[in-house]
Amino acid sequence: MTRTVLVTGANRGIGFETAKGFAAHGCKVLMGVRDESDGEAARKDITGNDIHVVEIDLTNADTITECIVRAEAVYGNIDILINNAGVMVESSFEELEAADFEKSLKVHVEGPLQLCQLLLPGMLERNFGRIVNVSSGWGAFTEGMEGPPAYAISKAALNALTMNLSNIIEANQNVKINAMCPGWVHTRMGGKDAPRSPEKGAETALWLGMLDEDGPTGGFFRDKKKINW
Ligand SMILES: NC(=O)c1ccc[n+]([C@@H]2O[C@H](COP(=O)([O-])OP(=O)(O)OC[C@H]3O[C@@H](n4cnc5c(N)ncnc54)[C@H](OP(=O)(O)O)[C@@H]3O)[C@@H](O)[C@H]2O)c1
């Protein structure tokens, strides 16, 4: 059965490689992008006939709802959601501006929450769904929350969202939600000194998105291994 996956932030970096990976596995891929022309340019670099660009800006709740309503009307039910889009606000605690903190929360927490609210009920009804929240070790209490405050706090909240939401999914339902850290990846966000390729960064997201029914849920992963929150 062909599964339909929505990847946010799919025009570059880890999101692009994740979209490419799902296409290689025969999925119908919806590339969630802020800028349609960026998305169309990226789509040309992915092989497959069932790849589509959909506009979504995670800081704008209206575009999130519009995107999902239109995408499901045109392409059918979304089975797999990869909440990948991210922003790195580098400001220190002293310099952090309210607007940048708010943007981080919108992109990393409120947007993903809204997408879950829009898509999870259908997944539960159809008894199939996979949600993957691309988080970070900088949002893990056990790893010291060392990143810049807006980033670390919002990723910690994304981890909390993952665990909280997993509680409402009953054990006998074939719907799974997990969070993951891709490691330090060579992208615009990760910078040129990062040791990992975007392909490597996408591996765990792909694995979690295609978990079998007996796969884990409510967990946090890096390199396909469970890590502590
Ligand atoms: N790279 C790393 O070392 C690393 C480490 C740990 C976790 N992560 C996480 O991995 C994910 C992907 O990161 P990356 O390294 O691939 O970053 P990236 O290359 O900077 O890509 C970020 C993506 O997010 C999109 N995005 C940003 N703001 C958005 C918004 N308001 N609405 C919709 N999309 C938006 C960007 O779109 P535009 O092109 O339009 O800006 C872009 O497609 C992020 O969640 C990040 O926090 C990365």
The ligand as an ORCA input file, in Angstrom:
! r2SCAN-3c Opt
* xyz 0 1
  N      21.671     20.377     11.460
  C      21.853     19.914     12.693
  O      23.005     19.710     13.146
  C      20.667     19.595     13.565
  C      20.917     19.049     14.829
  C      19.833     18.717     15.655
  C      18.544     18.928     15.199
  N      18.334     19.469     13.965
  C      16.947     19.685     13.546
  O      16.727     19.106     12.280
  C      15.687     19.815     11.580
  C      16.178     20.171     10.185
  O      17.324     20.996     10.326
  P      18.341     21.300      9.138
  O      19.691     21.198      9.724
  O      17.992     20.526      7.938
  O      18.040     22.875      8.946
  P      18.033     23.808      7.666
  O      18.883     23.298      6.568
  O      18.297     25.169      8.208
  O      16.512     23.694      7.152
  C      15.466     24.193      7.932
  C      14.178     23.981      7.164
  O      13.101     24.463      7.986
  C      12.321     25.355      7.186
  N      11.651     26.366      7.980
  C      12.193     27.317      8.778
  N      11.240     28.120      9.274
  C      10.060     27.660      8.791
  C       8.724     28.073      8.917
  N       8.374     29.143      9.637
  N       7.762     27.375      8.278
  C       8.074     26.299      7.519
  N       9.336     25.868      7.330
  C      10.314     26.549      7.956
  C      13.326     25.996      6.227
  O      12.639     26.610      5.135
  P      13.290     27.868      4.342
  O      14.280     27.295      3.360
  O      12.118     28.503      3.701
  O      13.969     28.725      5.353
  C      14.125     24.765      5.842
  O      13.458     24.020      4.878
  C      15.369     21.048     12.442
  O      14.217     20.814     13.194
  C      16.578     21.153     13.352
  O      16.281     21.807     14.563
  C      19.368     19.808     13.135
*
